[in-house]
Amino acid sequence: MSNSAKTLLRGAGIAILGGMLALLVTGCKVGPNYKRPDAVAPQSYRGALAPELTTQTAAQPVSQTSIAEQDWLGIFTDPALQALIAEALKNNLDLKIAAQRVLEAQSAVGIVRSQQLPSVNAGGSFSALQLPQGLAPQNSDGTKNDFIRGGGFSASAAWNLDFWGYYRRQTEAARAELLQTEWAQRATRTALIQQLASSYFQLRSLDSQLEITKNTIQAREDSLRLTQSLENYGAGSRADTRQAEELLYTAKANLPELRRQIAAQENAISVLLGHAPQDVARGQKIDDQPHPAQVPTGLPSELLERRPDIRQAEATLMAANARVGVAKAQFFPQISLTSMGGSASNQLQKIFDGGNAYWYAAGSLSQPIFAGGRIRSNYKYSQAQQQEMVVQYQKAILNALKDVSNSLTAYKETQSRREEQTRAVDSAADAVRLARLRYAGGNTSYIEVLATDTNLYDAQLQLAQAQSQEANSLVQLYAALGNKR
């Protein structure tokens, strides 16, 4: 190795050695280390529909799995819905945006982390000059040196030593923000499944209402023909015929609105799937969707680890906590090292000679003296933000407990409503059958048929809506429990 290269390496080695010696004392980081705030969770959810699975007794052995630990395939068993969810998880644009934000945050961590490391630059130069004979210097042998050329190379390094953890706290905050975007992506995924399942159940409910309306129209057309026949034979009146026509046209008037709602629901589902509006495949009818009587939920304390919004709020708190350290480090002196070395000569063949080498190394310390209160105010600002994020984290926990309790209550009550509405439809259908028999036999007026038929149609529509509400309450419970799969 040439003398110049050795000299250059010697100078760089001195700078690096100085940096390493300084690094030996850079183990401290000012500012608070993160500690999860205390959060007291209740022993059980209000409105729980199943015994806790963590307590095994002779009467209730531990054999069930909380739906929070099940994959969505085990919750939504309709094959058509499963296919739609799988397609949405692959093509949904909001989910793709969330994934890109995770990649952005990963790159941001790399950018911030680079400040902890030294920066090194290298370069070289070459020059050539042709002089006139009259201006060319004379060599020792009497010849003219009219062509001069030379060059050199250099390297420089700079390092801001992280003695107080200023850059490490910034990296810590960036990593917490990355964690925040990852949990935001998980929240987007859960919200997508929830929205798609709810839209699908609403679509199947509208399909059921459309089928009910068509069947009602068919029955009312038969009833109209009966009243017209009775009127022709003198056993009925024109008023009965007009009332039968009113019933028929009322049902027909509902068809366009139902078809409009179905089209709008299909369009909404298509957008969730990531493609232009088109027809949506159907599976099980709304009244064939599963309705588990017991819904095991697990312990409320587990909610803190599963709910994406809680974990996202905690990641935000972690980032704010790290920024307190960043602000505190600004009170202390900043230490930096710089070094430079290289070799230069007006003769290219002598560039690597030891006599043409040079190097330089220096260190500096900068201590803030007066900044008009900016540093102190920034420190207080970061502390206030950190305390705000503590409250936001606690609020997220309470909202999560509220969501689970509301969903459990909704599932229980919508299930009861659907059961009672089913009985109401059965009674209304029998009332219509009896009223039509009585009217055909001349034992009652058509007003009784009118009333019972209207009640049946309304009861059937309400049943379809109750079935949709029950299915949606199960979807809401699945999302409220923060399924991580």
C-alpha positions in Angstrom: 0.0 0.0 0.0 1.3 3.5 -0.8 2.4 6.0 1.8 -0.4 8.4 0.9 -3.1 5.7 1.3 -1.6 4.7 4.6 -1.6 8.3 5.7 -5.2 8.7 4.6 -6.3 5.6 6.4 -4.4 6.8 9.5 -6.2 10.0 9.6 -9.6 8.4 9.0 -8.7 5.9 11.7 -8.0 8.6 14.2 -11.4 10.2 13.5 -13.2 6.9 13.7 -11.3 6.0 16.9 -12.4 9.3 18.4 -15.9 8.6 17.4 -15.9 5.1 18.9 -14.4 6.5 22.2 -17.2 9.0 22.3 -19.7 6.3 21.5 -18.7 4.4 24.6 -20.3 7.1 26.7 -23.4 7.5 24.5 -25.5 4.9 26.3 -27.8 7.3 28.1 -31.0 8.6 26.6 -32.7 11.5 28.3 -36.5 11.6 28.6 -38.9 9.0 29.9 -38.9 5.4 28.8 -42.3 4.2 27.7 -44.5 2.4 30.2 -48.1 1.4 29.3 -50.6 3.4 31.4 -52.7 1.6 34.0 -56.0 0.5 32.5 -58.5 -1.3 34.6 -60.8 -3.6 32.6 -63.9 -5.2 34.1 -64.1 -8.9 34.8 -66.7 -9.4 32.1 -68.6 -7.6 29.4 -71.9 -6.1 30.2 -74.5 -8.1 28.3 -72.3 -11.2 27.8 -74.2 -14.0 26.1 -71.9 -16.9 27.2 -70.0 -17.9 30.3 -66.3 -16.9 30.4 -64.2 -19.5 28.7 -61.2 -19.0 31.0 -63.0 -20.5 34.0 -63.6 -24.2 33.8 -66.3 -25.8 35.9 -68.1 -29.2 35.9 -71.2 -27.5 34.5 -69.4 -25.5 31.9 -66.2 -27.1 30.6 -63.9 -25.0 28.4 -64.7 -26.3 25.0 -65.7 -23.2 23.0 -63.4 -20.7 21.3 -64.0 -17.0 21.6 -65.1 -15.5 18.3 -62.4 -13.0 18.7 -59.9 -15.8 18.1 -61.7 -17.2 15.1 -61.0 -16.3 11.5 -63.8 -14.5 9.6 -64.3 -17.7 7.6 -65.6 -19.3 10.8 -68.0 -16.5 11.5 -69.4 -15.8 8.1 -70.2 -19.2 6.6 -72.1 -18.1 3.5 -69.9 -19.3 0.6 -70.8 -16.3 -1.6 -70.0 -13.8 1.2 -66.7 -15.6 1.9 -65.8 -15.2 -1.8 -66.7 -11.5 -1.7 -64.6 -10.9 1.4 -61.6 -12.7 -0.1 -61.8 -10.6 -3.2 -62.2 -7.4 -1.2 -59.1 -8.2 0.9 -57.2 -8.7 -2.4 -58.4 -5.7 -4.4 -59.9 -3.1 -2.1 -58.4 0.3 -2.7 -58.5 1.6 0.9 -56.6 -1.5 2.0 -54.0 -0.9 -0.7 -53.7 2.7 0.4 -53.2 1.5 4.0 -50.5 -0.9 2.8 -48.7 1.9 1.0 -48.7 4.0 4.1 -47.0 1.2 6.0 -44.3 1.2 3.3 -44.0 4.9 3.6 -43.6 4.6 7.4 -40.9 1.9 7.0 -38.9 4.3 4.7 -39.4 7.1 7.2 -37.8 5.0 9.9 -34.8 4.4 7.7 -34.5 8.1 7.0 -34.6 9.1 10.7 -32.3 6.3 11.7 -29.6 7.4 9.3 -29.1 10.5 11.4 -27.5 8.2 14.1 -24.7 7.1 11.7 -21.8 9.0 10.2 -21.8 10.4 6.7 -18.9 9.7 4.4 -18.1 11.4 1.1 -15.3 10.8 -1.4 -14.3 12.5 -4.6 -11.5 13.0 -7.1 -10.2 15.6 -9.5 -8.0 15.8 -12.7 -6.7 18.9 -14.5 -4.6 19.5 -17.6 -3.1 22.8 -18.9 -1.3 23.6 -22.2 0.9 26.7 -21.9 2.4 28.8 -24.7 6.1 28.3 -25.2 6.9 31.8 -24.0 5.2 31.2 -20.7 6.2 27.6 -20.1 8.6 27.1 -17.2 12.0 25.7 -17.9 13.1 22.3 -16.6 16.5 21.7 -15.0 17.7 20.1 -18.3 16.8 23.2 -20.2 13.6 21.9 -21.8 10.3 23.7 -21.7 7.5 22.2 -19.6 4.5 23.5 -21.6 2.0 20.7 -20.6 1.0 20.6 -17.0 -1.4 18.0 -15.6 -2.3 16.9 -12.1 -5.1 15.6 -9.9 -6.0 14.2 -6.5 -8.6 12.4 -4.5 -10.2 13.2 -1.1 -12.6 11.7 1.5 -14.5 13.3 4.3 -16.6 12.1 7.2 -18.9 13.8 9.6 -20.7 12.4 12.7 -23.1 14.1 15.1 -22.6 12.0 18.2 -25.9 11.0 19.8 -24.6 11.5 23.4 -28.0 12.4 24.9 -30.2 10.1 22.7 -31.6 12.9 20.5 -31.5 10.8 17.3 -32.3 7.6 19.1 -35.4 9.1 20.5 -36.4 10.3 17.0 -35.9 6.8 15.7 -38.0 5.5 18.6 -40.8 7.9 17.6 -40.5 6.9 14.0 -40.8 3.2 14.9 -43.9 3.9 17.0 -45.4 5.7 14.0 -44.7 2.7 11.9 -46.4 0.5 14.4 -49.3 3.0 14.3 -49.7 2.6 10.5 -49.5 -1.2 10.8 -52.4 -1.1 13.3 -54.2 1.4 11.1 -53.9 -1.1 8.3 -55.4 -3.8 10.6 -58.2 -1.5 11.5 -58.9 -0.8 7.8 -59.0 -4.6 7.2 -61.5 -5.1 10.0 -63.6 -2.2 8.9 -63.6 -3.5 5.3 -64.9 -7.0 6.4 -67.5 -5.3 8.6 -68.7 -3.0 5.9 -68.8 -5.7 3.2 -70.6 -8.2 5.4 -73.2 -5.6 6.5 -73.7 -4.5 3.0 -74.2 -8.1 1.8 -76.7 -8.9 4.6 -78.6 -5.7 3.7 -78.6 -6.8 0.1 -80.0 -10.2 1.0 -82.6 -8.5 3.1 -83.7 -6.3 0.2 -83.8 -9.4 -2.0 -86.1 -11.0 0.5 -88.3 -7.9 0.6 -88.4 -7.9 -3.2 -89.5 -11.6 -3.2 -92.1 -10.9 -0.5 -93.5 -8.0 -2.5 -93.7 -10.1 -5.7 -95.5 -12.9 -3.8 -97.8 -10.3 -2.2 -98.6 -8.9 -5.7 -99.4 -12.4 -6.9 -101.7 -13.0 -3.9 -103.4 -9.6 -4.3 -103.9 -10.3 -8.0 -105.7 -13.5 -7.1 -107.7 -11.5 -4.5 -108.6 -8.9 -7.1 -109.9 -11.5 -9.5 -112.0 -12.9 -6.7 -113.6 -9.6 -5.9 -114.2 -8.9 -9.6 -115.9 -12.3 -9.9 -118.1 -11.7 -6.9 -119.0 -8.2 -8.2 -120.0 -9.7 -11.6 -122.3 -12.2 -9.9 -123.8 -9.6 -7.6 -122.3 -11.1 -4.4 -119.7 -8.2 -4.1 -119.5 -4.5 -4.5 -117.6 -2.1 -6.6 -116.0 -0.7 -3.4 -114.5 -4.2 -2.7 -113.0 -4.2 -6.1 -111.5 -0.8 -5.7 -110.0 -1.7 -2.3 -108.5 -4.8 -3.9 -107.0 -2.7 -6.6 -105.6 -0.3 -4.1 -103.9 -3.1 -2.3 -102.4 -4.4 -5.5 -101.1 -1.1 -6.8 -99.6 -0.2 -3.4 -97.5 -3.4 -3.5 -96.5 -2.8 -7.1 -95.5 0.8 -6.2 -92.8 -0.6 -3.8 -91.1 -2.6 -6.6 -89.2 0.3 -8.2 -87.9 1.6 -4.9 -86.7 -1.9 -3.9 -85.0 -2.4 -7.2 -83.3 1.0 -6.8 -82.0 0.1 -3.3 -80.7 -3.2 -4.5 -78.8 -1.6 -7.4 -77.3 1.0 -5.0 -76.3 -1.8 -2.6 -74.7 -3.8 -5.4 -72.8 -0.7 -6.6 -71.5 -0.1 -3.0 -70.3 -3.7 -2.7 -68.6 -3.5 -6.1 -66.6 -0.4 -5.0 -65.5 -2.3 -1.9 -64.4 -5.1 -4.2 -62.2 -2.7 -6.1 -64.0 -2.7 -9.5 -66.7 -0.9 -11.4 -70.4 -1.4 -10.5 -71.8 -4.8 -11.5 -74.0 -7.6 -10.4 -73.1 -9.3 -7.1 -73.3 -13.0 -6.6 -75.8 -14.3 -4.0 -75.6 -17.2 -1.6 -77.8 -18.1 1.4 -81.0 -16.2 1.9 -81.2 -13.8 4.8 -83.3 -16.2 6.9 -80.8 -19.0 6.4 -77.8 -17.0 7.8 -76.4 -18.5 11.1 -77.7 -17.2 14.4 -75.5 -18.7 17.2 -77.4 -18.6 20.6 -74.2 -18.1 22.6 -71.4 -15.9 21.5 -68.2 -16.4 23.6 -66.2 -13.2 23.8 -63.2 -13.9 26.0 -62.0 -11.6 28.7 -62.2 -7.8 28.5 -58.5 -7.5 29.4 -57.7 -9.2 26.1 -59.3 -6.4 24.2 -56.3 -4.2 24.9 -54.2 -6.6 22.7 -56.7 -7.2 19.9 -58.5 -3.9 19.1 -56.6 -2.2 16.3 -57.8 1.3 17.4 -56.5 0.7 21.0 -53.2 -0.5 19.7 -53.0 2.4 17.3 -53.7 4.9 20.1 -51.0 3.2 22.2 -48.5 3.5 19.3 -49.4 7.2 19.1 -48.7 7.5 22.8 -45.4 5.7 22.4 -44.4 8.2 19.7 -45.4 11.2 21.8 -43.4 9.7 24.8 -40.3 9.5 22.6 -40.7 13.0 21.4 -40.5 14.2 25.1 -36.9 12.8 25.1 -36.2 14.5 21.8 -37.3 17.8 23.2 -35.3 17.3 26.4 -32.1 16.4 24.6 -32.1 19.9 23.0 -31.2 21.3 26.4 -27.8 19.6 26.3 -24.7 20.3 24.1 -24.4 18.7 20.7 -21.1 17.0 19.8 -19.9 16.5 16.3 -16.8 15.1 14.7 -15.4 15.9 11.2 -12.4 14.5 9.3 -11.0 14.9 5.9 -8.0 13.4 4.0 -6.6 12.9 0.6 -3.7 13.4 -1.7 -3.0 15.9 -4.5 -0.1 16.4 -7.0 0.5 18.3 -10.2 1.9 15.0 -11.6 -0.5 12.1 -11.8 2.2 9.5 -11.2 3.0 11.1 -7.8 -0.5 11.4 -6.5 0.0 8.3 -4.3 3.3 9.4 -2.9 3.3 9.9 0.8 4.6 13.4 0.6 1.5 14.5 -1.3 -1.0 13.2 1.3 -2.9 15.4 3.8 -5.5 14.8 6.5 -7.6 16.8 8.9 -9.7 15.9 11.9 -11.7 18.1 14.3 -14.4 18.0 16.9 -16.9 20.6 18.0 -19.4 21.1 20.8 -22.4 23.4 20.7 -24.3 24.4 23.8 -27.6 26.4 23.5 -27.4 29.5 25.7 -30.4 31.6 24.7 -33.2 30.7 22.3 -36.0 33.0 23.6 -37.7 30.2 25.5 -38.2 28.1 22.4 -36.4 25.0 23.8 -38.3 25.1 27.1 -41.6 25.7 25.4 -41.0 22.9 23.0 -40.3 20.6 25.9 -43.5 21.6 27.7 -45.4 21.2 24.4 -44.2 17.6 24.0 -45.1 16.8 27.6 -48.6 18.2 27.1 -49.0 16.1 23.9 -47.8 13.0 25.7 -50.4 13.6 28.5 -53.1 14.1 25.8 -52.2 10.8 24.2 -52.5 9.1 27.6 -56.1 10.3 27.8 -56.8 9.4 24.2 -55.5 5.9 24.9 -57.8 5.6 28.0 -60.7 6.9 26.0 -60.1 4.3 23.2 -60.3 1.6 25.8 -63.6 2.8 27.2 -65.0 3.2 23.7 -64.0 -0.3 22.9 -65.7 -1.7 26.0 -68.8 0.3 25.1 -68.8 -1.0 21.5 -68.6 -4.6 22.7 -71.4 -4.1 25.3 -73.6 -2.4 22.7 -73.0 -5.1 20.2 -73.8 -7.9 22.7 -77.0 -6.1 23.7 -77.9 -5.5 20.1 -77.3 -9.1 19.1 -79.4 -10.4 22.0 -82.3 -8.0 21.4 -82.3 -8.3 17.6 -82.4 -12.1 18.0 -85.4 -11.7 20.3 -87.1 -9.3 17.9 -86.6 -11.7 14.9 -88.1 -14.5 16.9 -91.1 -12.5 17.9 -91.5 -11.1 14.4 -91.5 -14.6 13.0 -94.4 -15.5 15.3 -96.2 -12.3 14.2 -95.8 -13.3 10.5 -97.2 -16.7 11.2 -100.2 -15.3 13.0 -100.8 -12.6 10.3 -100.6 -15.2 7.5 -103.2 -17.4 9.3 -105.4 -14.3 9.8 -105.3 -13.5 6.1 -106.2 -17.1 5.2 -109.2 -17.0 7.6 -110.4 -13.6 6.4 -110.3 -14.6 2.7 -112.3 -17.7 3.6 -114.9 -15.7 5.4 -115.1 -13.1 2.6 -115.5 -15.8 0.0 -118.3 -17.3 2.0 -120.0 -14.0 2.4 -119.5 -13.9 6.2 -117.4 -10.6 6.3 -116.7 -7.5 4.4 -113.6 -6.9 2.3 -112.4 -4.4 4.9 -111.3 -7.4 7.1 -109.3 -8.9 4.2 -107.8 -5.5 3.5 -106.7 -5.0 7.0 -105.3 -8.5 7.5 -103.5 -8.5 4.1 -101.8 -5.1 4.9 -100.8 -6.4 8.3 -99.2 -9.5 6.8 -97.3 -7.6 4.2 -95.9 -5.2 6.8 -95.0 -8.0 9.1 -93.1 -9.8 6.4 -91.1 -6.8 5.5 -90.3 -6.1 9.1 -89.2 -9.7 9.5 -86.8 -9.3 6.6 -85.4 -6.2 8.2 -85.1 -7.8 11.6 -83.2 -10.7 10.1 -80.8 -8.2 8.5 -80.4 -6.3 11.9 -79.6 -9.6 13.6 -77.0 -10.6 11.1 -75.5 -7.1 11.2 -75.3 -7.1 15.0 -73.1 -10.3 14.8 -70.9 -8.4 12.3 -70.6 -5.5 14.6 -69.7 -7.8 17.5 -67.0 -9.4 15.4 -65.5 -6.0 14.7 -66.0 -4.7 18.2 -63.9 -7.6 19.7 -61.0 -6.6 17.5 -60.3 -9.9 15.8 -56.6 -10.0 14.8 -56.8 -12.6 12.1 
